[in-house]
Amino acid sequence: MSDGKPASLDLGVIGNGTIGALVDARGRIVWCCLPAFDGDPAFCALLSPRTVDAGWFDVALEGERRSNQRYVDNSAVLVTRLDADDGSAIEITDFAPRYKQYGRVFHPMAIVRTLRPLAGTPRVTLRLRPLTGYGARAPDRTSGSNHVRFVLEDGTVLRATTDAPLPMLRDELPFLLDREVHVLLGPDETLTESPAAHARAALEATLGYWREWVRYLSIPAEWQDAVIRAAITLKLCQYEGTGAIVAAMTTSIPEAPHTVRNWDYRYCWLRDAAFVVRALNRLGATRSMEEYLRYLYNLAAGADGDLGPVYGIHFERELFEREAEHLAGYRSMGPVRIGNDAWQQQQNDVYGSVVLAAVQLFFDRRLESPGDAAAFARLEAAGEAAWRLHDRPDAGLWEFRGRAHVHTYSAVMSWAACDRLSRIALHLGAGERAAFWSDRARRVRELILARAVHPRHGYFVDAFDSERLDASLLLLADLRFVEADDPRYIATVDAIGRELRQGDYLYRYVTADDFGMPETSFTICSFWYVEALAAIGRAEEARALFEQLLARRNPLGLLSEDVHPDTGELWGNFPQTYSLVGLINAAWRLSRSWESLL
């Protein structure tokens, strides 16, 4: 297939905290935004350019008949093997350099691609075809003795340096791969060593970085490989420049076939990021929390006390939606959106998310700069907003665009902000402030219990005085709003299992929203249900369901946002941080102890 379009979300991700790239099962780079996560996708074949057969970088093996992929253990280095009909075979190794250098983490806008012959006499063709302007045109191109330069629309220059004869790359001439060949994609900078030496040194250093990072993770005894892959991928979604955490690396992969539910997720939702931080904290990767809190403090400094639900990775507040007319969309299912109008919504849970993301800062004695009175004062501003908004209508965490209610989850997150501030104040010895926030938490909790419990059925409902259910109610025990053995929580879990579950999957809700009835399961909701089942004592049922959900991961262990209950196919933006957070948390909840396995 020559158009570079993947048949499914069987994609691998490579990255380094500056960029992220998606590589399909045949080793083609089909998505990569430059110079950062939110930039123009120079590689955009994932979203079907309309007029140009480009937007990808592949290695075409003559007579190719099969491929397989793997990650190098405990790393973000991806290896693709291609086999041909005549018995010849090659291996492609892809990674984005990330390693410690001069007391800092080196994370350039760069991808290193190495081709190695494995068997026979393989003939290959290098086809490097970036686009610019969201698929509008091929970029201007110049070349030197060993490199090709592509000038992208915003002035970014992508330089490809190679130790293959340049015409093979520049003119796409087939050649016999009889030795290792390297292609270095990166900034317009002259290489001061051979491509081979640079690639090998960068590979060794990058493998060393990731193996050290993984070595210090605190992981559950069971499902270790799944948790490690999820953790690495979450780390790849944090932008090193500011500490922002993107919800996913892609835009406009639809939530279901032929739907207009196509959104741009290359931004930082404060709610999603808080979930990521808490999951990585659970694994002991606390540096992500510290980097993210710096991002939050920078946002708060210019927000005048009011925070939006989503921001750009460079602190942008306004993310106006528009359509990329030159991209037909994933499997030609457009529209392709740039920007996300959710930034204009009122989502009142955001302040609780900010506080929850920071709580461990005050209690973890491993941190070099633990939370102090000044940090607490900054958090109190979020607490004040949470208190002010705890009984006000909002769009909710599901971002309804056409209606507003006092959503139970948002109110509970306001309670959580007040409750955790009370606990932090007590820890800091600020008894008066502890009592102040404890009283507010009590008052919010009493209101929720009066307005958000179904009067006949005794379970929690999605909004004050409602009769509907939504999956966020499964989090009430994890948030410690109620105990897991509270009859109201047990009734909620049971009701959600009856109403929102279809087979092995859970919907967010089953009522029509602004775009009709949901067609796919929201993956993190299924993991929330697994945790809830375990919490109320149905552990074996939870384990069986968890194993079924793990089977829905793609061949490299990654997840998107949604799963189609009828086909088991992955849909939605990719890789989805929410889904991987759910995997990590459920594994922790269910895993047997290390001692029981030894």
C-alpha positions as a printed NumPy array, in Angstrom:
array([[  0.   ,   0.   ,   0.   ],
       [  1.624,   3.26 ,  -1.103],
       [ -0.608,   5.925,   0.386],
       [  0.829,   5.659,   3.896],
       [ -2.593,   5.301,   5.539],
       [ -2.803,   2.842,   8.438],
       [ -5.669,   0.363,   8.425],
       [ -6.248,   0.652,  12.175],
       [ -4.761,   2.071,  15.363],
       [ -2.04 ,  -0.592,  15.385],
       [  0.465,   2.172,  15.968],
       [  3.577,   2.571,  18.046],
       [  4.574,   5.822,  19.685],
       [  8.056,   7.262,  20.016],
       [  8.914,  10.581,  21.592],
       [ 11.047,  12.496,  24.033],
       [  8.997,  15.253,  25.668],
       [  9.41 ,  17.671,  22.775],
       [  7.805,  15.702,  19.95 ],
       [  5.836,  12.518,  19.591],
       [  5.561,  10.394,  16.459],
       [  3.296,   7.499,  15.521],
       [  4.712,   4.592,  13.535],
       [  2.408,   2.093,  11.871],
       [  2.812,  -1.675,  11.772],
       [  4.939,  -1.513,   8.612],
       [  7.372,   1.001,  10.069],
       [  5.948,   4.125,   8.435],
       [  5.973,   7.373,  10.384],
       [  2.397,   8.529,   9.775],
       [  2.   ,  11.259,  12.408],
       [  4.393,  13.783,  13.917],
       [  3.778,  17.433,  14.728],
       [  6.665,  19.892,  14.599],
       [  8.282,  21.614,  16.346],
       [  6.197,  20.345,  19.307],
       [  3.056,  18.359,  20.169],
       [  0.673,  21.101,  19.037],
       [  2.494,  22.052,  15.837],
       [  1.876,  21.498,  12.15 ],
       [  1.909,  17.75 ,  11.411],
       [  4.725,  17.33 ,   8.917],
       [  3.777,  13.653,   8.929],
       [ -0.012,  13.584,   8.66 ],
       [ -0.861,  10.473,   6.606],
       [ -2.868,   9.247,   9.604],
       [ -5.471,  11.855,   8.66 ],
       [ -5.529,  11.255,   4.888],
       [ -4.151,  14.217,   2.92 ],
       [ -6.665,  14.996,   0.185],
       [ -4.524,  15.961,  -2.78 ],
       [ -0.928,  14.831,  -2.235],
       [  0.426,  11.29 ,  -1.858],
       [  2.63 ,  12.26 ,   1.051],
       [  2.725,  13.008,   4.752],
       [  4.783,   9.984,   5.766],
       [  8.246,   8.434,   5.908],
       [  8.497,   4.784,   5.061],
       [ 11.035,   2.147,   4.163],
       [  9.602,   0.083,   1.324],
       [ 11.09 ,  -3.419,   1.246],
       [ 10.823,  -5.024,  -2.185],
       [  8.562,  -8.071,  -2.   ],
       [  7.493,  -7.369,   1.585],
       [  5.065,  -9.961,   2.886],
       [  4.895,  -9.517,   6.656],
       [  5.96 ,  -7.285,   9.506],
       [  6.091,  -7.326,  13.258],
       [  7.017,  -4.812,  15.932],
       [  8.288,  -4.639,  19.459],
       [  9.681,  -2.16 ,  21.901],
       [ 13.152,  -2.681,  23.271],
       [ 12.396,  -3.741,  26.839],
       [ 11.723,  -0.904,  29.29 ],
       [ 12.228,   1.821,  26.712],
       [ 10.561,   4.035,  24.117],
       [ 12.715,   2.572,  21.333],
       [ 10.604,   0.884,  18.674],
       [ 11.842,  -1.933,  16.398],
       [ 10.014,  -3.005,  13.23 ],
       [ 10.982,  -6.12 ,  11.291],
       [ 10.007,  -6.485,   7.629],
       [ 10.261,  -9.812,   5.781],
       [ 10.133, -10.303,   1.997],
       [  8.979, -13.158,  -0.197],
       [ 12.554, -14.088,  -1.15 ],
       [ 13.59 , -14.595,   2.489],
       [ 15.337, -11.262,   2.877],
       [ 14.58 ,  -9.224,   5.988],
       [ 15.399,  -5.865,   7.514],
       [ 14.99 ,  -4.202,  10.87 ],
       [ 14.05 ,  -0.55 ,  11.458],
       [ 14.873,   1.027,  14.812],
       [ 13.115,   4.313,  15.629],
       [ 13.46 ,   6.597,  18.632],
       [ 13.529,  10.216,  19.676],
       [ 16.694,  10.994,  21.652],
       [ 16.199,  11.629,  25.355],
       [ 19.029,  11.426,  27.845],
       [ 20.869,  13.342,  30.528],
       [ 23.623,  15.646,  29.339],
       [ 25.399,  18.535,  31.087],
       [ 23.081,  18.265,  34.078],
       [ 19.951,  18.557,  31.941],
       [ 17.679,  16.271,  29.941],
       [ 18.503,  16.464,  26.238],
       [ 15.264,  16.214,  24.223],
       [ 15.663,  17.746,  20.759],
       [ 13.147,  17.974,  17.952],
       [ 14.663,  14.857,  16.448],
       [ 14.013,  11.289,  15.346],
       [ 16.724,   8.72 ,  14.695],
       [ 15.944,   5.95 ,  12.196],
       [ 18.338,   3.033,  11.647],
       [ 17.923,   0.377,   8.938],
       [ 19.748,  -2.926,   9.342],
       [ 19.815,  -5.95 ,   6.995],
       [ 18.938,  -9.191,   8.769],
       [ 18.806, -11.837,   6.019],
       [ 19.212, -12.28 ,   2.291],
       [ 19.728,  -9.386,  -0.114],
       [ 17.018,  -6.87 ,   0.741],
       [ 16.272,  -4.015,  -1.658],
       [ 14.649,  -0.973,  -0.088],
       [ 13.379,   2.452,  -1.052],
       [ 13.452,   5.387,   1.358],
       [ 10.408,   7.609,   0.88 ],
       [ 10.541,  10.751,   2.991],
       [  7.534,  12.904,   2.12 ],
       [  6.597,  15.496,   4.744],
       [  3.839,  18.039,   4.175],
       [  3.16 ,  21.467,   5.617],
       [  0.142,  23.653,   6.305],
       [ -1.866,  20.747,   7.755],
       [ -1.492,  18.708,   4.597],
       [ -1.824,  21.633,   2.19 ],
       [  1.397,  21.231,   0.232],
       [  4.852,  19.736,   0.002],
       [  7.377,  22.002,   1.744],
       [ 10.154,  23.765,  -0.094],
       [ 13.184,  21.483,  -0.32 ],
       [ 16.914,  21.994,  -0.677],
       [ 19.762,  19.527,  -0.375],
       [ 23.462,  19.376,   0.415],
       [ 26.039,  16.659,   0.088],
       [ 24.547,  14.424,   2.773],
       [ 21.267,  16.027,   3.767],
       [ 17.871,  17.227,   2.587],
       [ 16.181,  20.272,   4.146],
       [ 12.413,  20.846,   4.286],
       [ 11.175,  24.352,   5.118],
       [  7.803,  24.091,   6.858],
       [  5.102,  26.757,   6.832],
       [  5.864,  28.337,  10.22 ],
       [  9.583,  28.619,   9.526],
       [ 10.514,  25.335,  11.156],
       [ 13.204,  23.533,   9.188],
       [ 13.357,  19.748,   9.184],
       [ 16.752,  18.42 ,   8.155],
       [ 17.331,  14.795,   7.165],
       [ 20.965,  13.712,   7.358],
       [ 21.962,  10.266,   6.142],
       [ 24.939,   8.033,   5.481],
       [ 23.1  ,   6.415,   2.563],
       [ 24.068,   7.869,  -0.824],
       [ 21.998,  11.052,  -0.955],
       [ 20.155,  10.254,  -4.234],
       [ 18.674,   7.208,  -2.532],
       [ 16.911,   9.49 ,  -0.047],
       [ 16.422,  12.593,  -2.159],
       [ 15.183,  10.842,  -5.317],
       [ 13.702,   7.682,  -3.771],
       [ 16.009,   5.343,  -5.691],
       [ 15.829,   1.651,  -4.712],
       [ 19.078,   0.201,  -3.388],
       [ 20.53 ,  -2.937,  -1.886],
       [ 20.676,  -2.647,   1.897],
       [ 23.99 ,  -4.389,   2.575],
       [ 24.974,  -2.464,   5.71 ],
       [ 23.423,  -0.334,   8.413],
       [ 21.992,   2.944,   7.159],
       [ 20.946,   5.859,   9.333],
       [ 18.579,   8.771,   8.765],
       [ 18.609,  11.557,  11.337],
       [ 15.609,  13.891,  11.294],
       [ 16.011,  17.071,  13.281],
       [ 16.766,  20.781,  13.365],
       [ 18.768,  22.501,  10.632],
       [ 22.108,  21.888,  12.323],
       [ 25.311,  20.476,  10.885],
       [ 26.262,  17.068,  12.239],
       [ 29.777,  17.082,  13.714],
       [ 30.244,  13.292,  13.626],
       [ 29.238,  10.474,  11.349],
       [ 25.516,   9.581,  11.276],
       [ 26.397,   6.07 ,  12.446],
       [ 28.389,   7.274,  15.444],
       [ 25.728,   9.806,  16.362],
       [ 22.89 ,   7.283,  16.046],
       [ 24.661,   4.608,  18.081],
       [ 25.646,   6.979,  20.867],
       [ 22.169,   8.485,  20.999],
       [ 20.584,   5.028,  21.074],
       [ 22.806,   3.847,  23.919],
       [ 22.17 ,   7.   ,  25.931],
       [ 18.41 ,   6.946,  25.278],
       [ 18.139,   3.287,  26.27 ],
       [ 20.114,   4.096,  29.4  ],
       [ 17.76 ,   6.952,  30.281],
       [ 14.586,   4.914,  29.935],
       [ 15.962,   1.854,  31.703],
       [ 17.037,   3.96 ,  34.645],
       [ 13.637,   5.695,  34.701],
       [ 11.818,   2.361,  34.703],
       [ 14.176,   0.861,  37.286],
       [ 12.991,   3.345,  39.889],
       [  9.277,   2.843,  39.245],
       [  7.285,   1.205,  42.001],
       [  5.132,  -1.202,  40.026],
       [  2.569,  -3.836,  41.024],
       [  3.695,  -7.449,  41.045],
       [  1.211,  -8.495,  38.374],
       [  0.83 ,  -7.091,  34.851],
       [  4.26 ,  -5.489,  35.035],
       [  4.815,  -5.178,  31.289],
       [  1.429,  -3.524,  30.779],
       [  2.044,  -1.018,  33.573],
       [  5.575,  -0.193,  32.428],
       [  4.429,   0.436,  28.85 ],
       [  1.579,   2.627,  30.087],
       [  3.911,   4.593,  32.367],
       [  6.479,   5.238,  29.623],
       [  3.725,   6.395,  27.295],
       [  2.316,   8.786,  29.905],
       [  5.777,  10.257,  30.328],
       [  6.016,  10.728,  26.551],
       [  2.869,  12.882,  26.721],
       [  4.438,  15.485,  29.028],
       [  5.897,  18.499,  27.259],
       [  9.337,  19.079,  28.715],
       [  9.359,  22.768,  27.829],
       [  6.59 ,  23.777,  30.252],
       [  5.455,  20.673,  32.15 ],
       [  2.084,  20.526,  30.366],
       [  0.599,  17.071,  29.781],
       [ -1.367,  16.553,  26.576],
       [ -4.5  ,  14.421,  26.602],
       [ -3.275,  12.62 ,  23.461],
       [ -0.838,  13.213,  20.625],
       [ -3.446,  13.345,  17.878],
       [ -6.395,  15.339,  16.671],
       [ -9.65 ,  14.201,  15.126],
       [ -9.487,  10.443,  15.334],
       [-13.26 ,   9.984,  15.715],
       [-14.827,   8.416,  18.77 ],
       [-16.798,   6.079,  16.505],
       [-17.04 ,   5.35 ,  12.767],
       [-18.552,   8.148,  10.701],
       [-19.297,  10.485,  13.579],
       [-18.633,  14.205,  13.955],
       [-17.198,  13.545,  17.419],
       [-13.737,  14.502,  16.2  ],
       [-11.696,  16.62 ,  18.609],
       [ -8.199,  18.004,  18.944],
       [ -6.569,  16.539,  22.067],
       [ -3.058,  17.989,  21.697],
       [ -3.603,  20.295,  24.669],
       [ -3.464,  20.152,  28.435],
       [ -6.754,  19.482,  30.205],
       [ -6.124,  20.225,  33.861],
       [ -8.395,  17.347,  34.84 ],
       [ -6.701,  14.763,  32.626],
       [ -3.253,  15.974,  33.644],
       [ -4.146,  15.612,  37.317],
       [ -5.131,  11.987,  36.692],
       [ -1.788,  11.411,  34.955],
       [  0.169,  13.01 ,  37.785],
       [ -1.587,  10.934,  40.412],
       [ -0.997,   7.709,  38.459],
       [  2.71 ,   8.465,  37.997],
       [  2.985,   9.471,  41.659],
       [  1.592,   6.058,  42.545],
       [  4.474,   4.561,  40.573],
       [  7.013,   6.822,  42.259],
       [  7.643,   9.017,  39.194],
       [  7.136,  12.245,  41.136],
       [  9.223,  14.481,  38.872],
       [  6.263,  14.692,  36.49 ],
       [  4.184,  16.154,  39.324],
       [  6.817,  18.791,  40.078],
       [  7.072,  19.775,  36.401],
       [  3.314,  19.911,  36.021],
       [  2.878,  22.034,  39.143],
       [  5.268,  24.584,  37.667],
       [  3.003,  24.666,  34.635],
       [ -0.019,  25.194,  36.897],
       [  1.641,  27.965,  38.879],
       [  2.512,  29.756,  35.654],
       [ -1.112,  29.461,  34.523],
       [ -2.455,  30.685,  37.83 ],
       [ -0.131,  33.69 ,  37.829],
       [ -1.929,  35.084,  34.787],
       [ -5.438,  33.774,  35.398],
       [ -6.81 ,  36.301,  37.936],
       [ -8.185,  33.449,  40.019],
       [-10.239,  31.834,  37.226],
       [ -8.922,  28.749,  35.46 ],
       [-10.235,  27.262,  32.262],
       [-10.513,  23.517,  31.721],
       [ -7.871,  23.315,  28.977],
       [ -4.809,  25.258,  27.883],
       [ -2.187,  25.067,  25.198],
       [  1.168,  23.563,  26.053],
       [  2.693,  27.054,  25.957],
       [ -0.015,  28.45 ,  28.302],
       [ -2.362,  29.55 ,  25.492],
       [ -5.824,  30.336,  26.84 ],
       [ -7.712,  30.685,  23.554],
       [ -7.875,  27.522,  21.444],
       [-10.428,  28.476,  18.806],
       [-11.57 ,  25.544,  16.682],
       [-11.153,  25.544,  12.937],
       [-11.043,  22.826,  10.299],
       [ -8.056,  21.597,   8.314],
       [ -9.587,  21.459,   4.849],
       [ -6.662,  19.65 ,   3.216],
       [ -6.99 ,  16.587,   5.47 ],
       [ -9.885,  14.192,   4.878],
       [ -9.567,  12.627,   8.329],
       [ -8.807,   9.264,   9.87 ],
       [ -9.977,   6.706,   7.266],
       [-11.359,   9.82 ,   5.503],
       [-13.812,  10.394,   8.365],
       [-13.509,  14.147,   8.818],
       [-13.684,  16.857,   9.798],
       [-10.155,  17.393,  11.066],
       [-10.143,  20.018,  13.79 ],
       [ -7.409,  22.342,  14.944],
       [ -8.059,  23.833,  18.373],
       [-10.745,  22.919,  20.89 ],
       [-13.625,  25.152,  21.924],
       [-13.833,  23.415,  25.288],
       [-11.554,  26.227,  26.485],
       [-14.641,  28.455,  26.588],
       [-16.631,  26.115,  28.844],
       [-17.267,  26.326,  32.55 ],
       [-16.047,  23.07 ,  34.103],
       [-16.112,  23.497,  37.865],
       [-14.188,  20.346,  38.731],
       [-10.962,  21.941,  37.478],
       [-10.131,  23.518,  40.844],
       [-10.395,  20.223,  42.671],
       [ -8.152,  18.723,  40.007],
       [ -5.522,  21.374,  40.708],
       [ -5.564,  20.679,  44.439],
       [ -5.49 ,  16.898,  44.029],
       [ -2.548,  17.14 ,  41.664],
       [ -0.565,  18.977,  44.345],
       [ -1.468,  17.084,  47.522],
       [  1.469,  14.684,  47.483],
       [  3.823,  17.663,  47.295],
       [  3.098,  18.329,  50.968],
       [  3.44 ,  14.776,  52.277],
       [  6.194,  13.076,  50.241],
       [  9.491,  13.378,  52.105],
       [ 11.496,  12.256,  49.051],
       [ 10.939,  15.542,  47.23 ],
       [ 13.718,  18.115,  47.088],
       [ 11.262,  21.011,  47.345],
       [  8.231,  19.854,  49.355],
       [  5.131,  21.992,  49.719],
       [  5.312,  24.857,  52.183],
       [  3.132,  27.708,  53.412],
       [  3.638,  29.659,  50.196],
       [  2.563,  26.714,  48.054],
       [ -0.431,  26.188,  50.329],
       [ -1.445,  29.825,  49.889],
       [ -1.413,  29.374,  46.122],
       [ -3.625,  26.313,  46.45 ],
       [ -6.058,  28.162,  48.666],
       [ -6.916,  30.376,  45.711],
       [ -8.08 ,  27.247,  43.88 ],
       [-10.008,  26.235,  46.984],
       [-11.807,  29.57 ,  47.076],
       [-12.911,  29.108,  43.475],
       [-14.035,  25.543,  44.216],
       [-16.111,  26.779,  47.156],
       [-17.643,  29.598,  45.132],
       [-18.652,  27.217,  42.307],
       [-19.592,  24.065,  44.185],
       [-23.341,  24.494,  43.577],
       [-23.199,  26.223,  40.179],
       [-24.146,  24.621,  36.832],
       [-21.354,  23.671,  34.444],
       [-20.608,  21.587,  31.351],
       [-19.231,  18.794,  33.505],
       [-16.269,  16.546,  32.892],
       [-17.956,  15.154,  29.754],
       [-17.929,  18.673,  28.284],
       [-21.541,  18.945,  27.203],
       [-21.753,  21.761,  24.688],
       [-25.486,  22.356,  24.751],
       [-26.588,  22.029,  28.371],
       [-25.481,  22.835,  31.915],
       [-26.33 ,  21.243,  35.277],
       [-24.9  ,  21.119,  38.768],
       [-22.972,  17.94 ,  38.064],
       [-22.32 ,  15.638,  40.99 ],
       [-18.728,  14.951,  39.986],
       [-17.959,  18.667,  39.79 ],
       [-19.499,  19.245,  43.221],
       [-17.571,  16.318,  44.693],
       [-14.344,  17.733,  43.277],
       [-15.156,  21.022,  45.011],
       [-15.577,  19.037,  48.211],
       [-12.257,  17.286,  47.52 ],
       [-10.508,  20.654,  47.153],
       [-11.791,  21.813,  50.53 ],
       [-11.144,  18.457,  52.215],
       [ -7.539,  18.161,  50.998],
       [ -6.774,  21.775,  51.868],
       [ -7.929,  21.014,  55.404],
       [ -5.626,  18.002,  55.569],
       [ -2.673,  19.951,  54.162],
       [ -3.242,  22.792,  56.628],
       [ -3.321,  20.329,  59.519],
       [ -0.063,  18.798,  58.277],
       [  1.533,  22.244,  58.128],
       [  0.362,  23.049,  61.647],
       [ -2.108,  25.699,  60.488],
       [ -4.978,  24.624,  62.721],
       [ -7.198,  27.618,  62.053],
       [ -7.028,  27.125,  58.292],
       [ -7.597,  23.395,  58.735],
       [-10.817,  24.072,  60.632],
       [-11.86 ,  26.652,  58.043],
       [-11.523,  24.263,  55.115],
       [-12.933,  21.323,  57.055],
       [-16.112,  23.273,  57.751],
       [-16.463,  24.136,  54.072],
       [-15.906,  20.51 ,  53.07 ],
       [-18.613,  19.417,  55.52 ],
       [-21.127,  21.902,  54.11 ],
       [-20.455,  20.873,  50.505],
       [-20.743,  17.198,  51.399],
       [-24.065,  17.697,  53.147],
       [-25.465,  19.494,  50.107],
       [-24.329,  16.738,  47.746],
       [-25.865,  14.012,  49.897],
       [-29.118,  15.958,  49.989],
       [-29.33 ,  16.677,  46.26 ],
       [-27.389,  13.961,  44.421],
       [-28.835,  10.713,  45.813],
       [-31.853,   9.184,  44.102],
       [-34.73 ,   9.399,  46.62 ],
       [-36.191,   5.999,  45.734],
       [-33.263,   3.904,  44.553],
       [-30.611,   5.233,  46.927],
       [-27.795,   5.58 ,  44.407],
       [-25.9  ,   8.665,  43.365],
       [-27.064,  10.465,  40.219],
       [-25.146,  12.483,  37.663],
       [-26.466,  15.912,  38.659],
       [-28.446,  17.524,  41.462],
       [-32.097,  16.386,  41.452],
       [-31.495,  14.157,  38.424],
       [-32.44 ,  10.537,  37.815],
       [-29.589,   9.778,  35.393],
       [-26.345,   7.897,  35.908],
       [-22.869,   8.55 ,  34.572],
       [-19.601,   6.68 ,  34.991],
       [-17.84 ,   9.435,  36.971],
       [-19.903,   8.385,  40.003],
       [-17.679,   5.299,  40.228],
       [-14.901,   7.615,  41.474],
       [-16.651,   8.699,  44.649],
       [-15.012,   6.031,  46.779],
       [-11.563,   6.588,  45.269],
       [-11.938,  10.291,  46.04 ],
       [-12.861,   9.277,  49.609],
       [-16.173,  11.116,  49.423],
       [-17.802,   7.896,  50.652],
       [-16.431,   4.585,  51.818],
       [-16.591,   1.677,  49.408],
       [-18.942,  -0.19 ,  51.764],
       [-21.422,   2.704,  51.883],
       [-24.782,   1.293,  50.703],
       [-25.259,   4.325,  48.466],
       [-21.985,   3.618,  46.689],
       [-22.68 ,  -0.108,  46.33 ],
       [-26.103,   0.728,  44.896],
       [-24.418,   3.142,  42.47 ],
       [-21.958,   0.519,  41.238],
       [-24.754,  -2.006,  40.806],
       [-26.955,   0.465,  38.92 ],
       [-24.12 ,   1.546,  36.646],
       [-23.37 ,  -2.09 ,  35.865],
       [-26.983,  -2.59 ,  34.825],
       [-27.466,   0.624,  32.893],
       [-24.106,   1.619,  31.402],
       [-22.379,  -1.701,  30.777],
       [-22.458,  -3.477,  27.43 ],
       [-20.481,  -6.703,  27.486],
       [-17.003,  -5.961,  28.794],
       [-17.314,  -2.215,  28.258],
       [-18.799,   0.768,  30.015],
       [-20.307,   3.88 ,  28.472],
       [-19.877,   7.337,  29.971],
       [-23.659,   7.701,  29.902],
       [-26.481,   6.322,  27.769],
       [-28.563,   9.425,  27.16 ],
       [-28.412,  11.574,  24.048],
       [-26.034,  14.518,  24.178],
       [-25.341,  17.372,  21.76 ],
       [-24.372,  14.875,  19.029],
       [-26.859,  12.072,  19.614],
       [-26.395,   8.767,  21.417],
       [-22.831,   7.654,  22.244],
       [-21.76 ,   4.694,  20.108],
       [-18.528,   3.593,  21.783],
       [-17.303,   2.813,  25.25 ],
       [-15.044,   5.361,  26.926],
       [-12.107,   3.181,  27.935],
       [-11.207,   4.736,  31.273],
       [-14.798,   4.217,  32.44 ],
       [-14.364,   0.469,  32.048],
       [-11.235,   0.634,  34.212],
       [-13.103,   2.733,  36.795],
       [-15.728,  -0.001,  36.889],
       [-13.034,  -2.631,  37.434],
       [-11.713,  -0.655,  40.418],
       [-15.202,  -0.161,  41.799],
       [-16.009,  -3.859,  41.573],
       [-12.837,  -4.678,  43.472],
       [-13.571,  -2.015,  46.07 ],
       [-17.007,  -3.449,  46.883],
       [-15.68 ,  -7.002,  47.181],
       [-16.249,  -8.439,  43.691],
       [-12.537,  -8.951,  43.086],
       [-12.662, -12.058,  40.884],
       [-15.211, -10.445,  38.586],
       [-12.994,  -7.367,  38.474],
       [ -9.904,  -9.394,  37.557],
       [-11.704, -11.211,  34.741],
       [-12.969,  -7.94 ,  33.309],
       [ -9.53 ,  -6.347,  33.623],
       [ -7.965,  -9.169,  31.623],
       [-10.559,  -8.658,  28.903],
       [ -9.738,  -4.946,  28.764],
       [ -6.007,  -5.652,  28.537],
       [ -6.748,  -7.818,  25.51 ],
       [ -8.118,  -4.726,  23.762],
       [ -4.705,  -3.03 ,  23.728],
       [ -3.042,  -2.846,  20.365],
       [ -0.122,  -5.223,  19.64 ],
       [  2.323,  -2.804,  21.31 ],
       [  0.281,  -2.484,  24.501],
       [ -1.261,   0.931,  23.801],
       [ -4.803,   2.262,  24.036],
       [ -6.864,   4.968,  22.413],
       [ -9.804,   6.822,  23.949],
       [-12.668,   4.495,  23.013],
       [-13.535,   0.899,  22.191],
       [-16.42 ,  -0.172,  19.98 ],
       [-18.39 ,  -2.718,  22.057],
       [-19.525,  -4.701,  19.006],
       [-16.136,  -5.071,  17.297],
       [-13.571,  -4.437,  20.036],
       [-11.914,  -1.944,  17.697],
       [-10.029,   1.049,  19.064],
       [-11.357,   4.514,  18.259],
       [-10.616,   8.023,  19.454],
       [ -7.413,   9.972,  19.872],
       [ -4.193,   8.08 ,  20.483],
       [ -2.373,   7.27 ,  22.672],
       [ -4.948,   8.391,  25.235],
       [ -3.518,   9.308,  28.634],
       [ -6.868,   8.775,  30.372],
       [ -7.036,   5.145,  29.227],
       [ -3.467,   4.363,  30.296],
       [ -4.082,   5.974,  33.692],
       [ -7.066,   3.663,  34.095],
       [ -4.911,   0.64 ,  33.288],
       [ -2.265,   1.594,  35.857],
       [ -4.74 ,   2.317,  38.631],
       [ -6.746,  -0.849,  38.039],
       [ -3.587,  -2.971,  38.017],
       [ -2.56 ,  -1.477,  41.34 ],
       [ -5.99 ,  -2.135,  42.806],
       [ -6.104,  -5.768,  41.676],
       [ -2.535,  -7.004,  41.877],
       [ -1.554,  -9.535,  44.454],
       [  1.364,  -8.571,  46.662],
       [  4.949,  -9.292,  45.715],
       [  5.255, -11.544,  48.756],
       [  2.368, -13.737,  47.624],
       [  4.079, -14.366,  44.287],
       [  7.533, -15.208,  45.61 ]])
